[in-house]
Each structure stands twice: as C-alpha cells, then as structure tokens.
C-alpha cells in the first residue's frame, strides 16, 4: 500500500472504472524526477529536474515546478519554469507564473497572470514546425518589398 495525498492506494492492483481517478500531491512533497499520471492530478508540491505528463493537471498556488509539462488540460495557479505542451485548454489564473514556451489548443489567461516566453496556439495543441528563414537580403518583411516603389 502507498499513501499519496491522503489516499491509500494498493500498489500492483489496477484501478477499477468506478474509481474517480483523482490524485493529489500536497505542498509538503518535493519530487526530483518525473511524474506520469492518468486522470486528474492536483499538484501543490515542488518538482525539480523532471517532467509531469498526464491527462488533467491542476497546479495549485503553492506549486513550484522546474521542468516540462505535457497534458491534455492544464490549470496553473502556481509557478512553472519549463516548456508546457497542452493538447486542449490551458488556463493561467491570476496568481500563475509561467516562464518558458507554451503550446496549446486554447488559452485562457486571467488578469495578473505572468507569461514570459514563446506561445503557440495551434488547432491540435501540437508544436508547429519552425518557420522557413526569411530572405536575409531584404530589409522588408515578405510581401512588403514587392510593394516598395508602387504608388
């Protein structure tokens, strides 16, 4: 048996479909390494030198994550330093602090939330390939050089 976030889970026993599939990592937990989960995870602890991957991740106000995140849905109230890839909806609440790249299908950002880094909003929440380099000889963006001289 293993105690996680106030729950006692028998190890080696598969969860039945009737289980609510919700887990919690509380603020007094510090993890060095990666976390992989199914269902919903409420994370209020600290993660260093690792990644979090799963379905629905809720990072609470006390969450301090230094690593990458890959999830189907993500709600952030705490702090993340790393790259975030969300296939569905990403919500940054007013207390959220994200430093790194964000790729998502939908973004909801409350007043007061901080986002420092690159953002890609794509139809399927997957990273897009890099853009082709522009012509370094032109001083104008593509399409503008053709208009130069026309009046």
C-alpha positions in Angstrom: 0.0 0.0 0.0 1.1 3.5 -0.8 -0.2 6.8 0.8 -0.5 9.7 -1.7 -2.2 12.9 -0.8 -4.3 11.4 2.0 -5.3 8.4 -0.2 -4.2 4.8 0.4 -3.7 3.0 -2.9 -2.8 -0.7 -3.2 0.2 -1.0 -5.4 0.0 -3.5 -8.2 -3.8 -3.5 -8.2 -5.4 -1.9 -11.3 -7.9 0.8 -10.6 -11.4 -0.1 -11.4 -13.5 2.1 -13.8 -15.6 3.2 -10.8 -12.7 5.0 -9.2 -12.8 8.8 -9.6 -9.2 8.7 -10.9 -8.2 11.9 -9.0 -4.9 12.2 -7.2 -3.2 14.9 -5.1 0.4 15.8 -4.3 0.3 18.2 -1.3 2.6 21.2 -0.6 4.9 19.3 1.7 6.0 17.0 -1.1 9.2 17.6 -3.0 10.0 15.5 -6.1 13.2 15.2 -8.0 12.4 13.3 -11.2 9.4 12.8 -13.4 5.7 12.2 -12.7 3.3 10.4 -15.0 -0.3 10.1 -14.2 -3.8 9.2 -15.5 -7.0 11.1 -14.8 -6.7 14.3 -12.8 -3.7 15.3 -10.7 -3.9 18.3 -8.2 -0.2 19.3 -7.7 0.7 21.7 -4.9 4.2 20.4 -4.2 7.7 21.1 -5.7 9.2 19.3 -8.7 12.8 19.7 -9.7 14.8 18.2 -12.6 11.9 16.3 -14.1 8.7 16.4 -16.1 5.0 16.0 -15.5 2.9 14.1 -18.0 -0.8 13.1 -17.9 -4.4 14.0 -18.7 -5.7 16.9 -16.5 -3.2 18.7 -14.3 -4.1 21.4 -11.8 -1.1 23.2 -10.3 -2.1 25.0 -7.2 -0.9 28.3 -5.7 1.9 26.5 -3.8 3.1 24.5 -6.8 6.7 25.2 -7.9 7.6 23.2 -11.0 11.0 23.3 -12.7 10.6 21.0 -15.6 8.4 20.4 -18.7 4.7 19.7 -18.7 2.7 17.6 -21.2 -1.0 17.3 -20.5 -4.4 17.2 -22.2 -5.7 20.0 -19.9 -3.8 22.3 -17.6 -4.8 24.9 -15.0 -2.0 26.9 -13.4 -2.2 28.9 -10.2 1.5 28.4 -9.1 4.8 28.7 -10.8 6.3 26.8 -13.7 9.8 27.2 -15.3 9.9 25.0 -18.3 8.1 24.1 -21.6 4.4 23.4 -21.5 2.5 21.4 -24.1 -1.3 21.2 -23.7 -3.4 19.4 -26.2 -6.6 21.1 -25.1 -7.3 24.0 -22.8 -4.7 25.8 -20.8 -5.8 28.2 -18.0 -3.4 30.6 -16.3 -5.1 32.1 -13.2 -4.2 35.4 -11.7 -1.5 34.0 -9.4 0.1 32.0 -12.2 3.7 32.5 -13.3 5.0 30.6 -16.4 8.5 31.1 -17.7 9.1 29.0 -20.9 7.4 28.1 -24.1 3.7 27.3 -24.2 2.0 25.3 -26.9 -1.8 24.8 -26.6 -5.1 24.5 -28.4 -6.9 27.1 -26.3 -5.5 29.7 -23.8 -7.4 31.4 -21.0 -5.3 34.0 -19.1 -6.6 35.9 -16.1 -5.6 39.4 -15.2 -2.5 39.2 -13.0 -1.1 36.0 -14.6 2.5 36.2 -15.8 3.7 34.5 -19.0 7.3 35.0 -20.2 8.3 33.1 -23.3 7.0 31.9 -26.6 3.4 31.0 -27.2 1.9 28.9 -30.0 -1.8 28.4 -30.2 -2.4 25.5 -32.7 -5.5 23.6 -33.7 -4.4 20.4 -32.2 -2.2 21.7 -29.4 0.9 20.2 -31.1 4.1 22.1 -31.8 4.4 23.6 -35.3 7.5 23.1 -37.4 9.9 26.0 -37.4 9.2 28.7 -40.0 11.4 28.9 -43.1 14.1 31.6 -42.8 13.3 34.9 -44.4 15.4 36.3 -47.2 18.3 37.9 -45.4 19.0 40.4 -48.3 15.6 42.1 -48.0 15.2 44.8 -45.4 11.4 44.4 -45.6 9.2 41.5 -44.5 7.9 39.1 -47.1 5.4 40.8 -49.4 6.4 44.4 -48.4 9.4 44.5 -50.8 7.1 43.9 -53.7 5.0 47.0 -52.8 8.0 49.2 -52.5 8.1 51.7 -55.3 4.4 51.2 -56.2 2.2 54.1 -55.6 
